[in-house]
């Protein structure tokens, strides 16, 4: 296409005009910046930066019923790196210097990189038993490497991403890479006002070194924070639990989007520390931090004060709990003499007047503080086949054996299937009518009424009344008395299993009604926790009112001055068993303690009612014992389970030790 001269000249003139206009605009802007408003813009360029940061609240404390602490706070010094203040060009050198300082002083910084330097081969290798952490390290959200990437590949990727080029000192290279990985993992690089905790719990000696060496280094500061301190950490560790740094997975699945939570937070990991997190957490405050253009801290002041968490008082009495712990250990070791496979046990004591848990003990026990702080102890506990960190009292499920017989009797009496004086004839074997199906009895009791059958634990008697009442009614009364259902405790608990058609259907089987006679004496599929057995015993003791079982007595403000919540007696089920029928069964349980299988209590200084139990299982039999006292006005109900205890002396002995301690001085 041919462009005529006049047309070409017009286009050229237009372009020149546009360029001229643009230049004129820039000249006027420069005059405005440099001359007209030069002073104003100079002040803006030199103005200090003010950032808003969150301040941590004190975590609420956990105390026993008398105010003795289980979990409280101590102040510790932490080293923090602030992204908004640090010189970005010097960040790697500063981290390198910090790593060297901590190594020289033989103190640890936060190090979650699952890679070590093998001293012999001088090669980077992945840590053993860290598969999950290694997979996360290589994942898309972190380094985005293939599964077959080596430990060296991971270190190289981190160092390359953050322009760190140390090659000679492989140990230093690995440590700096670990810090940078921690920053990446905790979201340090996602915003300008973020901070990263380099180390927690710095000693006083190292504190003085850091203050002297890094006082003029912008972006490095010492912060004060509260650290969880577990006292009496072997008294009731399964219930108290412990805290820990939030993982990224925990943040994404549980805490993301919740007010006052960040991925850097320490949160409850188990026990009450986890289940009562909302009360214990507290609310963050806000602090304004003024930073000079050189990155130095000029001023810091609170604009919103942090609100500490709430203090939680438990129903647990430490003195009684310690007695239970010692007793379980003593009797398990004694039982092991006749039953070599006896290694574990659990006991729960409840106040039948309100459902308050007085004792919640498991053996083997462990020390939660040592578990968190001592690597050798952690390894020892983790490898123990008896699993000390597992709460038998809350989550162990066991066949109840003959401790189920009071429930059998209550159901039969209340449904009109038997009365107090009706007898069943026992000749050692019970034959299910019209079927080749039997239950054996350890005695040849002849014609026995309820009271005598309970005292002597006659299987024939309870098989017959169980057949009469039927599995549906047995299931109904189980739930009413707290067996096979949640008790309401503020901790994770097993539901257990109620033998019957519903459970059989769940496991793909058809219920055989003949098995009702097995269920009626505490066998078949019945599996209950010690907590459920104690709740059931307490419900009999108080006349048939099932209270919500609870371990939290009250919740107050942090200073313990104002009550926020108080756990008063809360009835969750009325069993609707007639008072006369409750009286009959309680009287029969009294006979167990005066002339029956627990006659060792016949002259005990406080009258008690009880039931013994032996549950068949693989290995030695479990032994169980339930009781309440005083008989007339019950204050305490106890359930003891000795795994593979074989003989009943152990379960009865534990209950006696607790009763002795409870009634001491009364």
C-alpha positions as CSV (number, residue, x, y, z in Angstrom):
1,X,0.0,0.0,0.0
2,X,1.4,3.4,-0.9
3,X,1.2,6.3,1.7
4,X,0.9,9.7,0.2
5,X,3.2,12.5,1.5
6,X,0.5,14.7,3.0
7,X,-1.0,11.7,4.9
8,X,2.4,10.7,6.2
9,X,3.0,14.3,7.4
10,X,-0.3,14.4,9.3
11,X,0.4,11.1,11.1
12,X,3.9,12.2,12.1
13,X,2.6,15.5,13.4
14,X,0.0,13.6,15.6
15,X,2.7,11.4,17.1
16,X,5.0,14.3,17.9
17,X,2.1,16.1,19.6
18,X,1.3,13.1,21.8
19,X,5.0,12.7,22.8
20,X,5.3,16.4,23.5
21,X,2.2,16.4,25.7
22,X,3.4,13.3,27.6
23,X,6.8,15.0,28.3
24,X,5.1,18.2,29.5
25,X,2.9,16.2,31.9
26,X,5.9,14.5,33.4
27,X,7.8,17.8,33.7
28,X,4.9,19.4,35.6
29,X,4.7,16.3,37.9
30,X,8.5,16.5,38.6
31,X,8.1,20.2,39.4
32,X,5.2,19.3,41.8
33,X,7.3,16.5,43.5
34,X,10.6,18.4,43.7
35,X,9.7,22.0,44.1
36,X,6.0,22.7,45.0
37,X,5.4,19.8,47.4
38,X,9.0,18.6,47.8
39,X,9.0,19.0,51.5
40,X,5.8,17.0,52.0
41,X,7.0,14.0,49.9
42,X,10.4,14.1,51.5
43,X,8.7,13.7,54.9
44,X,6.5,10.8,53.6
45,X,9.6,9.0,52.3
46,X,11.3,9.3,55.7
47,X,8.2,8.6,57.7
48,X,8.4,5.6,60.2
49,X,6.3,2.5,59.5
50,X,3.6,1.5,62.0
51,X,2.5,-2.1,62.1
52,X,-0.3,-3.8,64.0
53,X,0.6,-7.2,65.5
54,X,-1.4,-9.6,67.7
55,X,-0.4,-10.3,71.3
56,X,-0.9,-13.7,72.9
57,X,-3.3,-14.3,75.9
58,X,-2.5,-16.5,78.9
59,X,-4.0,-19.9,78.5
60,X,-6.5,-20.8,81.2
61,X,-5.3,-23.1,84.0
62,X,-6.6,-26.6,85.0
63,X,-7.0,-27.3,88.8
64,X,-8.3,-30.2,90.9
65,X,-11.4,-29.9,93.1
66,X,-9.3,-28.2,95.9
67,X,-7.5,-25.8,93.6
68,X,-4.3,-27.8,93.3
69,X,-2.8,-27.1,89.7
70,X,-2.6,-29.8,87.0
71,X,-1.8,-27.3,84.2
72,X,-0.6,-23.8,84.7
73,X,1.6,-21.2,82.9
74,X,5.2,-20.1,83.3
75,X,6.8,-17.2,81.5
76,X,9.5,-18.1,78.9
77,X,11.7,-16.1,76.5
78,X,11.4,-16.7,72.8
79,X,13.5,-15.4,69.9
80,X,11.3,-14.0,67.1
81,X,12.0,-12.8,63.6
82,X,9.7,-10.1,62.3
83,X,9.4,-9.9,58.5
84,X,8.2,-6.3,58.5
85,X,11.4,-5.2,60.2
86,X,14.2,-7.4,58.9
87,X,16.6,-6.4,56.1
88,X,15.5,-8.7,53.3
89,X,19.0,-8.7,51.8
90,X,20.5,-9.7,55.1
91,X,17.9,-12.3,56.2
92,X,20.0,-15.4,55.2
93,X,23.1,-14.1,57.0
94,X,21.1,-13.2,60.1
95,X,19.6,-16.7,60.2
96,X,23.0,-18.2,59.7
97,X,24.4,-16.2,62.5
98,X,21.5,-17.2,64.8
99,X,22.0,-20.9,64.1
100,X,25.7,-20.6,64.9
101,X,25.0,-18.8,68.1
102,X,22.5,-21.4,69.3
103,X,24.9,-24.3,68.4
104,X,27.8,-22.6,70.2
105,X,25.6,-22.3,73.3
106,X,24.3,-25.9,72.9
107,X,20.7,-24.8,72.8
108,X,18.0,-25.9,70.4
109,X,16.0,-23.8,67.9
110,X,12.8,-24.9,66.3
111,X,13.7,-27.6,63.9
112,X,11.1,-29.7,62.1
113,X,13.0,-30.7,58.9
114,X,12.9,-34.5,58.7
115,X,16.5,-34.6,57.3
116,X,19.8,-35.2,59.1
117,X,23.4,-35.1,58.0
118,X,25.0,-38.6,58.3
119,X,28.3,-38.0,60.0
120,X,30.0,-41.0,58.4
121,X,29.0,-40.6,54.8
122,X,28.6,-36.8,55.0
123,X,25.3,-37.3,53.1
124,X,21.9,-35.9,53.8
125,X,19.4,-38.7,54.7
126,X,15.7,-38.7,55.7
127,X,14.9,-39.5,59.4
128,X,13.5,-42.9,60.2
129,X,9.8,-43.2,61.0
130,X,9.1,-39.8,59.5
131,X,7.2,-40.9,56.4
132,X,4.3,-38.5,56.9
133,X,6.6,-35.5,57.4
134,X,8.8,-36.4,54.4
135,X,5.7,-36.7,52.2
136,X,4.6,-33.3,53.3
137,X,8.0,-31.8,52.7
138,X,8.0,-33.0,49.1
139,X,4.3,-32.1,48.5
140,X,2.8,-29.5,46.2
141,X,2.2,-27.0,49.1
142,X,5.9,-27.1,50.1
143,X,8.8,-28.1,47.8
144,X,6.7,-29.7,45.0
145,X,9.2,-32.5,44.3
146,X,8.7,-36.1,43.0
147,X,8.3,-38.9,45.5
148,X,11.7,-40.3,44.6
149,X,13.5,-37.0,45.4
150,X,16.4,-37.5,47.7
151,X,17.1,-35.7,51.0
152,X,19.8,-33.7,49.1
153,X,17.3,-32.7,46.5
154,X,15.1,-31.3,49.2
155,X,17.9,-29.3,50.8
156,X,19.0,-28.0,47.4
157,X,15.4,-26.9,46.5
158,X,15.0,-25.0,49.8
159,X,18.4,-23.3,49.5
160,X,17.8,-22.5,45.8
161,X,14.4,-21.0,46.5
162,X,15.8,-18.7,49.2
163,X,19.1,-17.9,47.5
164,X,21.3,-19.5,50.1
165,X,24.5,-20.7,48.7
166,X,26.6,-22.1,51.6
167,X,28.3,-25.3,50.2
168,X,31.2,-26.1,52.4
169,X,29.6,-26.4,55.8
170,X,26.9,-29.1,55.1
171,X,25.6,-29.1,58.7
172,X,25.1,-25.3,58.6
173,X,23.5,-25.6,55.2
174,X,21.0,-28.1,56.6
175,X,20.2,-26.0,59.6
176,X,19.6,-22.8,57.7
177,X,17.4,-24.8,55.3
178,X,15.4,-26.1,58.2
179,X,14.7,-22.6,59.5
180,X,13.7,-21.4,56.0
181,X,11.4,-24.5,55.7
182,X,9.9,-23.7,59.0
183,X,9.2,-20.1,57.9
184,X,7.6,-21.4,54.7
185,X,5.5,-23.9,56.6
186,X,4.2,-21.3,59.0
187,X,3.2,-18.8,56.4
188,X,6.0,-16.3,57.2
189,X,6.3,-15.2,53.5
190,X,2.5,-14.8,52.9
191,X,2.3,-11.2,54.3
192,X,4.5,-8.3,55.4
193,X,3.4,-8.2,59.1
194,X,4.2,-11.8,59.9
195,X,6.6,-13.1,62.5
196,X,8.4,-16.4,62.9
197,X,9.4,-18.0,66.3
198,X,12.9,-19.1,65.8
199,X,13.3,-20.6,69.3
200,X,11.3,-21.1,72.5
201,X,12.4,-21.3,76.1
202,X,15.7,-19.6,75.8
203,X,18.0,-20.0,78.9
204,X,19.1,-16.9,80.9
205,X,22.7,-17.4,79.7
206,X,21.8,-17.4,76.0
207,X,19.4,-14.5,76.6
208,X,22.2,-12.3,77.7
209,X,24.3,-13.3,74.7
210,X,21.5,-12.6,72.3
211,X,20.6,-9.2,73.9
212,X,24.2,-8.1,73.5
213,X,24.9,-9.6,70.0
214,X,21.6,-8.7,68.3
215,X,20.3,-5.6,70.0
216,X,21.0,-3.5,66.9
217,X,19.9,-6.1,64.3
218,X,16.5,-5.0,62.9
219,X,13.9,-7.8,62.8
220,X,15.3,-9.9,65.6
221,X,13.7,-9.6,69.0
222,X,13.1,-11.4,72.3
223,X,9.4,-11.9,73.2
224,X,7.8,-13.1,76.4
225,X,5.2,-15.8,76.2
226,X,3.5,-18.2,78.5
227,X,4.6,-21.9,78.4
228,X,2.3,-24.7,79.6
229,X,3.7,-26.3,82.7
230,X,2.2,-29.6,83.8
231,X,2.3,-30.2,87.5
232,X,1.4,-33.6,89.1
233,X,1.9,-34.7,85.6
234,X,1.6,-38.4,86.4
235,X,-1.6,-38.1,88.5
236,X,-4.2,-38.0,85.8
237,X,-2.5,-37.5,82.5
238,X,-5.1,-39.2,80.3
239,X,-7.7,-36.6,81.4
240,X,-5.6,-33.5,81.4
241,X,-3.9,-34.1,78.1
242,X,-1.3,-31.7,76.7
243,X,-0.7,-28.8,74.3
244,X,1.5,-28.5,71.3
245,X,2.2,-26.5,68.2
246,X,-0.5,-26.6,65.6
247,X,0.3,-28.6,62.5
248,X,-0.7,-27.3,59.1
249,X,-3.2,-30.2,58.7
250,X,-4.7,-29.4,62.1
251,X,-5.0,-25.7,61.1
252,X,-6.6,-26.5,57.7
253,X,-9.1,-29.1,59.1
254,X,-10.0,-27.5,62.5
255,X,-8.9,-24.0,63.1
256,X,-8.7,-22.2,59.8
257,X,-11.2,-19.3,59.7
258,X,-11.8,-19.4,63.5
259,X,-11.3,-16.1,65.2
260,X,-8.0,-15.7,67.1
261,X,-6.2,-18.7,65.6
262,X,-3.1,-18.7,63.5
263,X,-1.0,-21.6,62.3
264,X,1.7,-20.5,64.8
265,X,-0.6,-21.2,67.8
266,X,-0.1,-23.7,70.6
267,X,-3.4,-25.6,71.0
268,X,-4.8,-28.5,73.0
269,X,-3.7,-31.8,71.5
270,X,-5.4,-34.3,73.8
271,X,-7.6,-34.6,76.9
272,X,-9.2,-31.6,78.5
273,X,-6.6,-29.4,76.9
274,X,-8.2,-30.2,73.6
275,X,-11.9,-30.7,74.5
276,X,-12.0,-27.5,76.6
277,X,-9.9,-25.5,74.1
278,X,-12.7,-22.9,73.6
279,X,-12.6,-22.0,77.3
280,X,-8.8,-22.3,77.8
281,X,-7.7,-20.3,74.7
282,X,-8.4,-16.7,75.6
283,X,-8.5,-13.8,73.1
284,X,-5.6,-12.0,71.5
285,X,-4.8,-8.4,72.0
286,X,-3.3,-5.9,69.6
287,X,0.0,-4.0,69.8
288,X,1.2,-1.1,67.6
289,X,4.9,-1.3,66.6
290,X,6.7,1.6,65.2
291,X,9.7,0.8,63.0
292,X,12.1,3.4,61.6
293,X,13.0,3.4,57.9
294,X,16.3,1.6,59.0
295,X,14.2,-1.2,60.5
296,X,14.8,-0.3,64.2
297,X,12.1,-0.7,66.8
298,X,11.2,2.8,68.0
299,X,8.0,2.2,70.0
300,X,5.5,-0.5,71.0
301,X,2.3,-0.1,72.9
302,X,-0.9,-2.2,73.6
303,X,-4.0,-0.9,71.9
304,X,-6.2,-3.9,72.9
305,X,-5.3,-5.9,76.0
306,X,-5.3,-9.7,75.5
307,X,-8.0,-11.6,77.4
308,X,-6.7,-14.6,79.3
309,X,-8.4,-18.0,79.1
310,X,-10.7,-19.4,81.7
311,X,-9.7,-21.4,84.7
312,X,-11.2,-24.9,85.0
313,X,-11.7,-26.7,88.3
314,X,-12.1,-30.4,88.1
315,X,-14.2,-32.8,90.3
316,X,-11.1,-34.9,90.8
317,X,-9.6,-35.1,94.2
318,X,-5.8,-35.4,93.8
319,X,-5.3,-37.3,97.1
320,X,-7.9,-39.9,96.1
321,X,-6.6,-40.1,92.6
322,X,-3.1,-40.8,93.8
323,X,-4.4,-43.6,96.1
324,X,-6.2,-45.2,93.1
325,X,-3.1,-45.0,90.9
326,X,-0.9,-46.6,93.5
327,X,-3.5,-49.3,94.3
328,X,-3.9,-50.3,90.6
329,X,-0.2,-50.6,90.2
330,X,0.1,-52.7,93.4
331,X,-2.7,-55.1,92.6
332,X,-1.8,-55.6,89.0
333,X,1.7,-56.6,90.0
334,X,0.2,-58.9,92.7
335,X,-2.2,-60.5,90.2
336,X,0.6,-61.1,87.8
337,X,1.9,-63.7,90.2
338,X,-1.0,-66.0,89.4
339,X,-1.9,-64.6,86.0
340,X,1.3,-63.8,84.0
341,X,-0.7,-61.9,81.4
342,X,-2.1,-59.3,83.9
343,X,-0.7,-56.0,82.8
344,X,-3.4,-53.4,82.9
345,X,-6.4,-52.1,84.8
346,X,-8.8,-49.2,85.2
347,X,-11.0,-47.7,88.0
348,X,-13.6,-45.0,88.1
349,X,-15.3,-43.5,91.2
350,X,-18.4,-41.3,90.9
351,X,-20.5,-39.3,93.4
352,X,-23.9,-40.9,92.9
353,X,-25.6,-37.7,94.2
354,X,-24.6,-35.6,91.1
355,X,-22.5,-37.6,88.6
356,X,-19.2,-35.9,89.6
357,X,-16.2,-38.1,88.8
358,X,-13.9,-38.4,91.9
359,X,-11.4,-40.9,90.4
360,X,-10.4,-41.7,86.8
361,X,-7.4,-43.9,86.9
362,X,-5.6,-46.2,84.4
363,X,-2.7,-48.6,84.7
364,X,-0.1,-48.5,83.3
365,X,0.1,-44.8,83.8
366,X,2.6,-42.3,82.3
367,X,4.2,-39.0,83.1
368,X,2.9,-36.4,80.5
369,X,5.6,-33.9,81.2
370,X,8.4,-36.4,80.7
371,X,6.6,-37.8,77.7
372,X,6.8,-34.3,76.1
373,X,10.3,-33.4,77.2
374,X,12.3,-36.6,77.4
375,X,13.0,-38.3,74.1
376,X,14.1,-41.5,75.6
377,X,11.1,-41.7,77.9
378,X,8.8,-40.9,74.9
379,X,10.4,-43.8,73.0
380,X,10.0,-46.1,75.9
381,X,6.3,-45.3,76.4
382,X,5.6,-45.5,72.7
383,X,7.0,-48.9,72.4
384,X,5.4,-50.3,75.6
385,X,2.9,-53.1,74.4
386,X,0.6,-52.3,77.3
387,X,0.1,-48.8,75.7
388,X,0.3,-46.5,78.8
389,X,-1.1,-43.5,76.9
390,X,-4.4,-45.4,76.4
391,X,-7.1,-44.6,78.9
392,X,-8.6,-47.9,80.1
393,X,-11.0,-46.0,82.3
394,X,-12.5,-44.0,79.4
395,X,-11.9,-46.0,76.3
396,X,-11.2,-49.6,77.4
397,X,-14.2,-51.9,76.8
398,X,-14.7,-55.1,78.7
399,X,-17.3,-57.8,79.1
400,X,-19.0,-57.0,82.4
401,X,-19.3,-60.6,83.6
402,X,-21.5,-61.0,86.7
403,X,-21.4,-57.2,87.5
404,X,-24.2,-57.2,84.9
405,X,-26.5,-59.3,87.1
406,X,-28.0,-56.3,89.0
407,X,-29.2,-54.9,85.7
408,X,-30.7,-58.3,84.8
409,X,-32.5,-58.3,88.1
410,X,-33.8,-54.7,87.8
411,X,-35.2,-55.4,84.3
412,X,-36.9,-58.6,85.3
413,X,-38.4,-57.1,88.5
414,X,-39.7,-54.0,86.7
415,X,-41.1,-56.0,83.8
416,X,-43.0,-58.3,86.2
417,X,-41.0,-61.4,85.1
418,X,-40.0,-62.2,88.7
419,X,-40.5,-61.1,92.3
420,X,-38.3,-60.9,95.3
421,X,-39.3,-64.4,96.6
422,X,-39.5,-66.3,93.4
423,X,-36.9,-69.1,93.2
424,X,-35.0,-70.8,90.4
425,X,-33.5,-74.2,91.0
426,X,-29.8,-74.5,90.2
427,X,-28.0,-77.8,89.6
428,X,-24.9,-76.3,88.0
429,X,-26.2,-76.2,84.4
430,X,-28.9,-74.1,82.9
431,X,-30.7,-75.6,79.9
432,X,-32.4,-73.2,77.5
433,X,-36.0,-74.6,77.2
434,X,-36.5,-76.7,74.0
435,X,-32.9,-76.2,72.8
436,X,-29.5,-77.7,73.2
437,X,-28.0,-74.5,74.6
438,X,-26.6,-74.1,78.2
439,X,-24.9,-71.9,80.7
440,X,-22.8,-73.4,83.5
441,X,-22.8,-72.3,87.1
442,X,-19.9,-72.6,89.6
443,X,-22.2,-73.8,92.3
444,X,-25.0,-76.2,93.0
445,X,-27.3,-73.8,94.7
446,X,-30.6,-75.6,94.7
447,X,-33.8,-73.4,94.8
448,X,-32.5,-69.8,95.2
449,X,-34.4,-66.5,95.4
450,X,-33.0,-63.2,94.1
451,X,-31.1,-62.1,97.3
452,X,-29.3,-65.5,97.6
453,X,-28.7,-65.7,93.9
454,X,-27.0,-62.3,93.8
455,X,-24.9,-63.0,96.9
456,X,-23.7,-66.4,95.4
457,X,-23.6,-65.1,91.8
458,X,-25.8,-68.0,90.5
459,X,-25.6,-68.2,86.7
460,X,-28.6,-70.5,86.5
461,X,-30.9,-68.0,88.3
462,X,-29.8,-65.0,86.1
463,X,-29.9,-67.0,82.9
464,X,-33.6,-67.9,83.6
465,X,-34.8,-64.4,84.5
466,X,-32.8,-63.0,81.6
467,X,-34.6,-65.4,79.2
468,X,-37.9,-64.3,80.7
469,X,-37.3,-60.6,80.4
470,X,-35.9,-60.9,76.8
471,X,-33.1,-59.2,75.0
472,X,-35.1,-56.1,73.9
473,X,-35.9,-55.2,77.6
474,X,-32.3,-55.9,78.6
475,X,-31.1,-53.5,75.9
476,X,-33.6,-50.9,77.0
477,X,-32.5,-51.0,80.7
478,X,-28.8,-51.0,79.6
479,X,-29.3,-47.6,78.0
480,X,-31.3,-46.2,80.8
481,X,-28.6,-47.1,83.3
482,X,-25.8,-45.8,81.2
483,X,-24.4,-49.0,79.6
484,X,-23.5,-48.8,75.9
485,X,-24.2,-45.1,75.7
486,X,-22.2,-41.9,76.1
487,X,-22.0,-40.8,79.8
488,X,-21.7,-37.1,79.0
489,X,-18.1,-36.7,80.3
490,X,-16.2,-33.7,78.8
491,X,-13.6,-36.1,77.2
492,X,-13.6,-38.6,74.3
493,X,-15.1,-41.9,75.5
494,X,-15.9,-45.3,73.9
495,X,-19.6,-46.1,73.5
496,X,-19.1,-49.8,74.2
497,X,-21.4,-52.6,72.8
498,X,-24.8,-53.8,73.9
499,X,-25.3,-57.4,72.9
500,X,-28.5,-57.9,70.9
501,X,-30.3,-57.7,67.5
502,X,-29.1,-54.2,66.7
503,X,-25.4,-54.9,67.2
504,X,-25.7,-58.3,65.4
505,X,-27.2,-56.5,62.4
506,X,-24.3,-54.0,62.4
507,X,-21.7,-56.8,62.2
508,X,-23.7,-58.7,59.6
509,X,-25.1,-61.4,61.8
510,X,-28.6,-62.6,62.8
511,X,-29.3,-62.5,66.6
512,X,-30.0,-65.9,68.1
513,X,-32.5,-65.4,71.0
514,X,-30.9,-68.3,72.9
515,X,-27.8,-66.1,73.3
516,X,-29.9,-63.9,75.6
517,X,-29.0,-66.2,78.5
518,X,-25.3,-65.4,77.8
519,X,-26.0,-61.7,77.6
520,X,-28.0,-61.8,80.9
521,X,-24.9,-62.9,82.8
522,X,-22.6,-60.3,81.2
523,X,-21.1,-62.3,78.4
524,X,-22.0,-62.5,74.6
525,X,-21.1,-59.3,72.9
526,X,-21.5,-57.0,75.9
527,X,-18.6,-54.6,76.2
528,X,-18.6,-51.6,78.6
529,X,-16.1,-49.1,79.9
530,X,-15.2,-48.7,83.6
531,X,-16.7,-45.2,83.4
532,X,-20.0,-46.7,82.1
533,X,-19.9,-49.4,84.8
534,X,-19.4,-46.7,87.5
535,X,-22.2,-44.6,86.1
536,X,-24.5,-47.7,86.1
537,X,-23.6,-48.4,89.7
538,X,-24.1,-44.8,90.8
539,X,-27.6,-44.9,89.1
540,X,-28.6,-48.0,91.2
541,X,-27.1,-46.3,94.3
542,X,-29.2,-43.1,94.0
543,X,-32.5,-44.8,93.3
544,X,-32.6,-44.8,89.5
545,X,-31.6,-41.3,88.4
546,X,-28.9,-41.3,85.9
547,X,-26.8,-38.1,86.1
548,X,-24.6,-36.8,83.5
549,X,-21.1,-38.0,84.4
550,X,-18.7,-35.0,84.5
551,X,-15.2,-34.2,85.4
552,X,-15.5,-30.4,85.1
553,X,-16.7,-28.9,88.4
554,X,-16.8,-25.2,87.4
555,X,-15.2,-22.7,85.1
556,X,-14.1,-19.3,86.4
557,X,-12.3,-16.3,85.0
558,X,-8.6,-16.5,84.9
559,X,-8.2,-14.9,88.4
560,X,-10.8,-17.4,89.8
561,X,-13.0,-14.5,91.0
562,X,-16.1,-14.9,88.8
563,X,-17.9,-18.2,88.1
564,X,-18.6,-18.5,84.4
565,X,-20.2,-22.0,84.4
566,X,-21.0,-24.4,87.2
567,X,-21.7,-28.1,86.7
568,X,-24.7,-28.8,88.9
569,X,-26.4,-32.2,89.0
570,X,-28.0,-32.8,85.7
571,X,-30.3,-35.8,85.2
572,X,-30.0,-37.2,81.7
573,X,-32.3,-40.3,82.2
574,X,-34.9,-41.4,84.6
575,X,-34.9,-45.2,84.6
576,X,-38.5,-45.4,85.8
577,X,-37.7,-48.5,87.8
578,X,-40.1,-48.7,90.8
579,X,-38.5,-47.6,94.1
580,X,-39.4,-51.0,95.6
581,X,-37.5,-52.8,92.8
582,X,-34.5,-50.6,93.3
583,X,-34.6,-51.4,97.0
584,X,-34.7,-55.2,96.3
585,X,-31.7,-55.1,94.1
586,X,-29.7,-52.8,96.5
587,X,-30.5,-55.2,99.3
588,X,-29.3,-58.2,97.2
589,X,-26.1,-56.3,96.5
590,X,-25.7,-55.6,100.2
591,X,-25.9,-59.4,100.7
592,X,-22.9,-59.8,98.3
593,X,-20.8,-57.7,100.8
594,X,-22.1,-59.3,104.0
595,X,-22.3,-63.0,103.1
596,X,-21.5,-63.5,99.5
597,X,-18.6,-63.2,97.0
598,X,-17.4,-60.0,98.6
599,X,-17.8,-61.0,102.3
600,X,-14.4,-59.4,103.0
601,X,-16.4,-56.3,103.4
602,X,-18.9,-57.8,106.0
603,X,-17.3,-55.9,108.9
604,X,-16.1,-52.9,107.0
605,X,-16.6,-49.7,109.0
606,X,-18.9,-48.3,106.4
607,X,-21.7,-50.5,105.1
608,X,-21.4,-51.1,101.4
609,X,-23.3,-52.9,98.6
610,X,-21.4,-54.6,95.8
611,X,-21.2,-57.1,93.0
612,X,-18.2,-59.1,91.9
613,X,-17.6,-60.3,88.3
614,X,-15.4,-62.5,86.3
615,X,-15.4,-62.2,82.5
616,X,-14.1,-64.9,80.2
617,X,-11.8,-63.8,77.4
618,X,-8.7,-65.0,75.5
619,X,-6.0,-65.5,78.2
620,X,-6.7,-65.2,81.9
621,X,-10.2,-64.0,82.9
622,X,-10.8,-60.3,83.6
623,X,-11.9,-59.6,87.1
624,X,-14.4,-56.8,88.0
625,X,-15.9,-55.2,91.0
626,X,-18.6,-52.6,91.5
627,X,-19.8,-51.1,94.8
628,X,-21.3,-48.1,96.5
629,X,-21.2,-46.7,100.0
630,X,-22.5,-45.9,102.5
631,X,-25.3,-48.3,101.8
632,X,-28.1,-46.1,103.2
633,X,-27.0,-42.7,101.9
634,X,-24.4,-43.4,99.1
635,X,-21.7,-40.9,98.5
636,X,-19.3,-42.9,96.3
637,X,-19.8,-45.5,93.6
638,X,-16.8,-47.5,92.2
639,X,-16.1,-49.7,89.2
640,X,-12.8,-51.6,88.9
641,X,-11.6,-53.7,86.0
642,X,-8.4,-55.8,86.2
643,X,-7.5,-57.0,82.7
644,X,-6.6,-60.7,83.0
645,X,-6.6,-60.5,86.7
646,X,-7.8,-64.1,87.0
647,X,-8.8,-63.8,90.7
648,X,-11.1,-61.3,92.3
649,X,-8.9,-60.3,95.2
650,X,-7.2,-57.6,93.0
651,X,-10.4,-55.7,91.9
652,X,-11.8,-55.8,95.5
653,X,-8.5,-54.7,96.9
654,X,-8.4,-51.6,94.7
655,X,-12.0,-50.7,95.7
656,X,-11.1,-51.1,99.4
657,X,-8.1,-48.8,99.1
658,X,-10.2,-46.1,97.6
659,X,-12.9,-46.5,100.2
660,X,-10.3,-46.3,102.9
661,X,-9.0,-43.1,101.5
662,X,-12.4,-41.6,100.9
663,X,-13.8,-42.3,104.4
664,X,-10.5,-41.4,106.2
665,X,-11.4,-38.9,108.9
666,X,-15.1,-39.1,108.3
